[in-house]
Amino acid sequence: MSVEKIKQKFNSLTLESEDHWDYRGNSKSERDYVHGFCTYPAMMVPKMQREILDVCISQIDNEDPVLLDPFAGSGTILVEGMLKGLDVVGIDINPLAVLLCKVKTTIILPDSLDEATVKLKANINAISEQGHKNHEFESINKWFTEKAISDLSILRKAILLENHIEIRRFFWATFCEVVRIVSNSRDCTYKLHIKEKNEIDNYDKEAIDIFKKTLDFNINKYKSFYQTLLENGYIKRGGAEYKGKVKIALADSIQYLSHTHQKFDLIITSPPYGDNHTTVSYGQYSVMPLRWINCDDIDDNFNDEVIKTLNGIDSASLGGRSSDRTMSVARKKVLEKSEVLRSNKETIKRLAENQVNKLVAFYSDYDKFLSAISKKMKPGAVSVWTLGNRKIAKKEIPMDQIMEELCVHYNLKLVTSFSRKILNKRMPEINAYTGEDKTSQTTMTREHILVFEKEENIDA
């Protein structure tokens, strides 16, 4: 792989136009193929990742490269990898993310999906007429109106009548979007915050109609994706299977990487910018849809204990277990590795001492992750990281600089870097101001893209 050519190409694109990577006007309506399935927090820009992938794979020597996204989220990188015919591996600790990744990367014959959809809609109508028992879980009446509970219960029962798990998952992905739309949680935040009483009292949504329209939309998007794969020669076995290998793992990335024997040519990802509790609450956002779904349909490793509390998923994520205020060996070690982190720790300690432990806990976990993933990179492997610099007490934490310092310890050499302006990257106000838990949010304005090469030295 020629990293020098990769560097030249990225630098050329960046110099070509100062706003080349901004993708102004890339609205949700422009999320082509299956990228538009189900809203998910902080979704990546498909066009940007497509271009990054184009630059990287043009210089890969391996004819069958393996692409890894260790923080797969809603599956943007995996879908783009499939559009290039690559073997892809995605890891995420969030069951909703894993469901979306599986749905987007699973090949289903369009005719089979159409037939199942006709049956599903007929079953929805029949259950609506015959009567049904409502689904139940703790606090369901707080987060959903009686009508929403009834409508969602009808949809849930109808989906469970589908015998094929791949198609059932497709229906669940649509269902998740409807759960979000009809819940009593405010739309302005990824955390769960109850709407005003008058909004709940004036509930007028038709969940079943929304589901049917959303399902038709998703099917059309999927057919576009399927047709493109077919035209590119990436579909086999009579149109029923992707030509490459796809692996989606519901797991902690550190644990997964520590146990797998597989090594990777290319890593493209966007890791969390801090612990989920105080940055993007992926877990809280996902809890309500997950409480409606049969957990066995998502993954054999799905333990529903993580969704019994609102913070279960977020607490299991990087930096999520930061309640221990002691300075452990691992936390001391990461501070020794990064001068930038040390200086910011002291600044934050003066401004918002209660946030210091969360900051160090996150980077301690992140350092463990870098250690694990560096051992799974082939010599010469390229990794591309989209990072954001969060704020604590109005102080920006330069994750891009901290990343550079940490990567030196794992034989990861910086090839090039560039940044982009972004719109609508909502981040909790807790990061920007006093550390108090507020529902309003501020906007992150820039992301930084760092490209590294794994040097052939002995692993750290």
VOGU-3710 file (C-alpha; in Angstrom, 3 decimals, decimal comma):
1> msvekikqkf> 0,000/0,000/0,000  1,381/3,408/-0,938  0,632/5,685/1,999  2,510/8,478/0,264  -0,004/8,410/-2,587  -2,852/8,338/-0,071  -1,347/11,396/1,612  -0,950/13,196/-1,704  -4,527/12,468/-2,731  -6,051/13,632/0,562
11> nsltlesedh> -3,892/16,759/0,545  -4,822/17,442/-3,068  -8,550/17,193/-2,323  -8,165/19,442/0,721  -6,216/22,082/-1,199  -8,609/21,874/-4,141  -11,262/23,669/-2,114  -11,212/24,857/1,483  -14,731/23,495/1,990  -14,274/20,262/0,004
21> wdyrgnskse> -15,045/18,049/3,007  -17,937/20,134/4,343  -20,582/18,633/2,025  -22,912/21,568/2,331  -26,488/20,695/1,513  -26,022/16,995/2,337  -29,435/16,716/3,969  -31,177/13,595/5,247  -33,042/13,373/1,945  -29,695/12,802/0,250
31> rdyvhgfcty> -28,878/9,692/2,304  -28,952/7,251/-0,567  -29,331/3,480/-0,537  -29,993/2,086/2,953  -28,294/4,937/4,814  -31,667/6,501/5,560  -33,029/3,560/7,571  -33,960/4,668/11,084  -32,586/7,826/12,646  -29,503/7,315/14,814
41> pammvpkmqr> -27,415/9,836/16,791  -24,449/11,560/15,114  -24,743/9,666/11,825  -21,779/9,929/9,457  -21,983/11,615/6,047  -22,082/8,773/3,476  -20,615/10,874/0,673  -17,613/11,776/2,797  -16,900/8,190/3,872  -17,368/7,040/0,258
51> eildvcisqi> -14,691/9,450/-0,887  -12,328/8,496/1,946  -12,791/4,833/1,064  -12,120/5,528/-2,616  -8,802/7,159/-1,772  -7,704/4,333/0,524  -8,676/1,255/-1,482  -7,100/2,637/-4,642  -3,722/2,045/-2,978  -4,386/-1,280/-1,193
61> dnedpvlldp> -2,206/-4,108/-2,453  -4,430/-6,894/-1,110  -7,016/-7,966/-3,701  -9,440/-8,953/-0,927  -8,979/-6,314/1,786  -10,924/-6,462/5,033  -12,515/-3,237/6,251  -13,185/-2,775/9,976  -15,339/-0,235/11,779  -14,927/-0,863/15,529
71> fagsgtilve> -17,609/1,728/16,380  -20,036/0,775/13,647  -23,037/2,828/14,775  -25,753/2,782/12,129  -23,469/1,052/9,611  -22,446/3,830/7,218  -18,891/2,521/6,749  -20,048/-1,077/6,329  -22,565/-0,183/3,627  -19,961/1,869/1,767
81> gmlkgldvvg> -17,532/-1,051/2,031  -20,088/-3,397/0,496  -20,629/-0,956/-2,368  -16,922/-1,496/-3,093  -17,235/-5,272/-2,805  -15,122/-5,478/0,366  -15,253/-7,911/3,259  -16,519/-5,864/6,214  -16,494/-6,223/9,989  -18,504/-3,999/12,308
91> idinplavll> -18,451/-3,919/16,108  -20,738/-1,993/18,425  -21,806/-2,345/22,038  -25,269/-0,887/21,341  -27,886/-3,525/20,349  -29,836/-0,977/18,274  -26,703/-0,179/16,269  -26,108/-3,895/15,691  -29,694/-4,364/14,523  -29,334/-1,514/12,013
101> ckvkttiilp> -25,971/-2,816/10,793  -27,393/-6,308/10,264  -30,442/-5,011/8,435  -28,426/-2,772/6,127  -25,842/-5,444/5,262  -28,153/-8,458/4,874  -29,177/-9,416/1,358  -32,853/-10,296/0,915  -34,435/-11,094/-2,424  -36,649/-8,085/-3,255
111> dsldeatvkl> -39,537/-10,328/-4,291  -39,371/-12,139/-0,935  -39,406/-8,812/0,889  -42,417/-7,637/-1,138  -44,333/-10,844/-0,426  -43,584/-10,632/3,291  -44,664/-6,996/3,352  -48,054/-7,831/1,836  -48,568/-10,489/4,520  -47,402/-8,138/7,257
121> kaninaiseq> -49,844/-5,406/6,273  -52,669/-7,951/6,095  -51,762/-9,214/9,579  -51,678/-5,652/10,928  -55,191/-5,051/9,636  -56,449/-8,386/10,985  -54,971/-7,834/14,458  -56,433/-4,322/14,545  -59,908/-5,744/13,893  -59,658/-8,814/16,136
131> ghknhefesi> -58,280/-7,150/19,230  -54,966/-7,775/20,965  -53,079/-7,715/24,251  -50,862/-4,702/24,738  -47,122/-5,101/25,204  -45,854/-4,239/28,698  -42,661/-3,103/30,345  -41,792/-0,909/33,312  -42,694/2,781/32,852  -44,308/2,149/29,452
141> nkwftekais> -47,201/4,470/30,363  -44,784/7,284/31,116  -43,119/7,159/27,717  -46,114/6,321/25,501  -49,767/7,308/25,333  -52,481/4,638/25,482  -53,076/4,979/21,753  -49,363/4,695/20,954  -49,079/1,592/23,144  -52,048/0,000/21,399
151> dlsilrkail> -50,801/0,805/17,882  -47,236/-0,304/18,604  -48,485/-3,515/20,203  -50,420/-4,315/17,019  -47,320/-3,726/14,906  -45,151/-5,782/17,262  -47,516/-8,756/17,181  -47,724/-8,643/13,380  -43,930/-8,513/12,998  -43,505/-11,516/15,284
161> lenhieirrf> -45,687/-13,549/12,888  -42,967/-13,299/10,213  -41,011/-16,577/10,151  -37,775/-15,401/8,518  -35,491/-13,602/10,946  -33,746/-11,540/8,234  -37,083/-10,104/7,134  -38,233/-9,710/10,732  -35,144/-7,601/11,421  -35,935/-5,448/8,397
171> fwatfcevvr> -39,393/-4,823/9,856  -37,925/-4,139/13,313  -35,661/-1,417/11,897  -38,722/0,345/10,511  -40,568/-0,230/13,778  -37,739/1,424/15,770  -38,138/4,627/13,820  -41,861/4,684/14,571  -41,258/4,088/18,288  -39,035/7,150/18,338
181> ivsnsrdcty> -41,592/9,290/16,501  -44,583/8,393/18,686  -42,896/8,324/22,104  -43,409/10,963/24,784  -39,724/11,894/24,733  -38,692/15,266/23,348  -37,250/15,331/19,839  -34,658/18,013/20,643  -32,327/15,754/22,609  -30,825/12,265/22,338
191> klhikeknei> -31,411/11,764/26,049  -34,849/10,747/27,238  -36,716/13,808/28,496  -40,477/13,773/28,864  -42,534/16,195/26,794  -44,759/18,842/28,318  -48,117/17,515/29,532  -50,096/19,496/26,962  -48,051/17,945/24,127  -48,762/14,455/25,444
201> dnydkeaidi> -52,454/15,232/25,963  -52,701/16,453/22,356  -51,085/13,314/20,896  -52,548/12,750/17,414  -50,091/10,442/15,636  -51,172/7,365/13,702  -48,334/4,929/14,387  -49,644/2,252/12,031  -49,898/4,637/9,079  -46,430/6,020/9,847
211> fkktldfnin> -45,060/2,469/9,955  -46,547/1,521/6,583  -45,242/4,653/4,869  -41,806/4,295/6,459  -41,653/0,635/5,471  -42,437/1,456/1,836  -39,716/4,110/1,906  -37,170/1,676/3,374  -38,013/-1,018/0,846  -37,444/1,379/-2,047
221> kyksfyqtll> -34,103/2,430/-0,548  -33,113/-1,201/-0,076  -34,019/-2,080/-3,670  -31,754/0,722/-4,876  -28,902/-0,674/-2,772  -29,577/-4,229/-3,946  -29,696/-3,199/-7,617  -26,383/-1,348/-7,335  -24,700/-4,364/-5,733  -26,173/-6,586/-8,442
231> engyikrgga> -24,972/-4,344/-11,273  -21,483/-4,246/-9,746  -21,331/-8,040/-9,605  -21,384/-8,204/-5,808  -24,414/-10,497/-5,482  -24,217/-14,291/-5,830  -26,284/-17,487/-5,317  -29,175/-16,486/-7,514  -29,331/-13,006/-6,087  -29,651/-14,079/-2,448
241> eykgkvkial> -26,184/-13,448/-1,004  -23,432/-10,821/-0,905  -20,239/-11,961/-2,624  -18,002/-10,962/0,300  -17,933/-11,685/4,014  -19,895/-9,620/6,512  -19,416/-9,874/10,271  -21,450/-7,803/12,727  -20,550/-8,225/16,399  -22,524/-7,036/19,414
251> adsiqylsht> -19,558/-6,572/21,713  -17,218/-4,288/23,574  -14,576/-3,399/20,972  -11,672/-3,888/23,385  -12,811/-7,381/24,357  -13,639/-8,390/20,788  -10,302/-7,235/19,404  -8,433/-8,896/22,257  -9,900/-12,296/21,366  -10,144/-12,294/17,572
261> hqkfdliits> -7,300/-13,728/15,476  -8,313/-11,705/12,417  -6,115/-8,842/11,216  -7,203/-5,899/9,117  -5,945/-3,936/6,121  -8,154/-0,898/6,590  -9,943/0,705/9,530  -12,332/3,596/9,000  -14,328/4,799/11,976  -15,631/7,652/14,095
271> ppygdnhttv> -15,114/6,841/17,782  -17,087/8,523/20,563  -15,720/11,921/21,536  -16,178/11,296/25,250  -18,237/9,161/27,590  -21,814/8,744/26,388  -23,294/10,207/29,569  -21,895/13,661/28,802  -21,529/13,649/25,018  -23,932/11,720/22,762
281> sygqysvmpl> -26,282/9,446/24,703  -26,446/6,612/22,154  -27,692/4,224/24,823  -30,520/6,324/26,207  -31,625/7,086/22,674  -31,865/3,356/21,973  -33,518/2,044/25,134  -37,170/2,636/24,259  -37,141/0,951/20,816  -35,162/-1,963/22,257
291> rwincddidd> -37,736/-2,545/25,007  -40,309/-3,267/22,321  -38,226/-5,730/20,312  -37,674/-9,442/20,842  -34,005/-9,313/21,928  -33,301/-12,779/20,444  -34,001/-11,330/17,007  -31,078/-8,916/17,300  -28,188/-11,063/18,497  -27,472/-14,121/20,640
301> nfndeviktl> -25,254/-11,923/22,846  -28,037/-9,445/23,606  -28,570/-9,484/27,372  -31,691/-7,476/28,122  -30,263/-6,460/31,507  -28,579/-3,519/29,726  -31,950/-1,994/28,799  -33,635/-2,359/32,173  -32,180/1,000/33,159  -31,917/4,081/30,974
311> ngidsaslgg> -28,138/4,257/31,378  -27,175/0,582/31,034  -25,751/0,786/27,509  -24,010/4,114/28,102  -22,412/2,806/31,297  -20,962/-0,149/29,367  -19,411/2,156/26,745  -15,963/3,804/26,788  -15,527/5,871/29,945  -19,008/4,918/31,121
321> rssdrtmsva> -17,885/3,484/34,428  -16,274/6,631/35,773  -17,845/6,722/39,252  -14,631/5,424/40,841  -12,677/8,557/41,700  -9,417/6,763/42,463  -6,532/7,318/40,061  -5,925/3,756/38,847  -2,711/2,542/37,229  -4,369/2,683/33,791
331> rkkvleksev> -5,514/6,259/34,342  -2,075/7,341/35,498  -0,540/5,632/32,464  -2,676/7,484/29,912  -1,805/10,803/31,546  1,881/9,917/31,241  1,441/9,208/27,528  -0,298/12,461/26,632  1,054/15,859/27,611  -1,995/17,513/26,017
341> lrsnketikr> -4,350/15,434/28,193  -2,321/16,243/31,323  -2,477/19,981/30,709  -6,195/19,870/29,947  -6,823/17,799/33,066  -5,284/20,529/35,204  -7,285/23,239/33,433  -10,558/21,349/33,797  -9,762/20,592/37,451  -9,713/24,337/38,130
351> laenqvnklv> -12,911/25,026/36,158  -15,047/21,932/36,803  -13,371/19,465/39,151  -16,351/17,078/39,032  -15,707/16,491/35,307  -12,034/15,524/35,584  -12,676/11,901/36,499  -14,973/11,416/33,497  -12,392/12,948/31,183  -9,520/10,756/32,384
361> afysdydkfl> -11,698/7,623/32,602  -12,718/8,009/28,976  -9,172/8,423/27,682  -7,959/5,563/29,851  -10,499/3,282/28,145  -9,697/4,815/24,776  -6,004/4,098/25,280  -6,835/0,442/26,045  -8,833/0,362/22,828  -5,922/1,765/20,794
371> saiskkmkpg> -3,633/-0,854/22,290  -6,067/-3,629/21,327  -6,762/-2,435/17,792  -3,137/-1,707/16,942  -2,335/-5,392/17,493  -4,964/-6,357/14,928  -3,626/-4,138/12,134  -1,512/-5,700/9,421  1,870/-4,021/8,817  1,180/-1,051/6,544
381> avsvwtlgnr> -2,531/-1,010/7,403  -4,219/2,361/7,037  -6,703/3,730/9,560  -8,864/6,833/9,130  -10,432/8,433/12,204  -13,136/11,101/12,220  -12,846/12,901/15,567  -14,588/15,736/17,340  -13,244/17,987/20,080  -15,825/18,209/22,844
391> kiakkeipmd> -15,974/20,967/25,450  -15,924/20,823/29,223  -16,607/24,044/31,123  -16,230/25,978/27,850  -12,778/24,426/27,398  -12,241/22,516/24,151  -10,596/19,129/24,641  -8,351/18,524/21,587  -9,032/14,843/20,933  -7,130/15,049/17,651
401> qimeelcvhy> -3,934/16,084/19,454  -4,422/13,544/22,240  -4,967/10,839/19,624  -1,677/11,730/17,922  0,219/11,468/21,193  -1,332/8,134/22,156  -0,857/6,555/18,728  2,918/7,065/18,908  2,969/4,366/21,612  1,292/1,843/19,290
411> nlklvtsfsr> 3,431/2,255/16,175  0,756/4,244/14,412  2,371/6,924/12,270  0,355/9,993/11,290  0,195/10,197/7,492  -1,942/13,317/7,125  -4,852/15,154/8,715  -7,515/17,646/7,706  -10,705/19,093/9,149  -14,202/19,912/8,034
421> kilnkrmpei> -16,991/22,258/9,037  -20,116/20,455/10,153  -23,698/21,421/10,768  -26,179/20,036/13,278  -23,718/17,974/15,310  -25,696/18,242/18,512  -23,779/17,800/21,754  -25,135/18,079/25,314  -24,734/21,445/26,994  -23,018/19,672/29,892
431> naytgedkts> -19,835/19,666/27,805  -19,924/23,338/26,998  -20,742/24,930/30,314  -20,939/24,098/34,011  -21,215/20,333/34,163  -24,837/20,421/35,278  -27,163/18,016/33,502  -29,235/20,162/31,167  -31,483/19,165/28,301  -30,561/21,903/25,857
441> qttmtrehil> -27,711/21,239/23,469  -24,947/23,101/21,739  -23,489/22,512/18,319  -20,101/21,095/17,407  -18,780/23,001/14,407  -15,713/21,023/13,255  -14,528/17,471/12,888  -10,943/16,356/12,402  -9,930/13,491/10,122  -6,637/11,765/10,973
451> vfekeenida> -4,991/9,154/8,741  -2,465/6,726/10,254  -0,239/3,945/8,945  0,626/0,913/11,070  4,408/0,682/11,028  6,063/-2,704/10,830  7,778/-2,439/14,213  6,961/-4,783/17,082  3,548/-4,113/18,635  3,530/-2,004/21,765
//
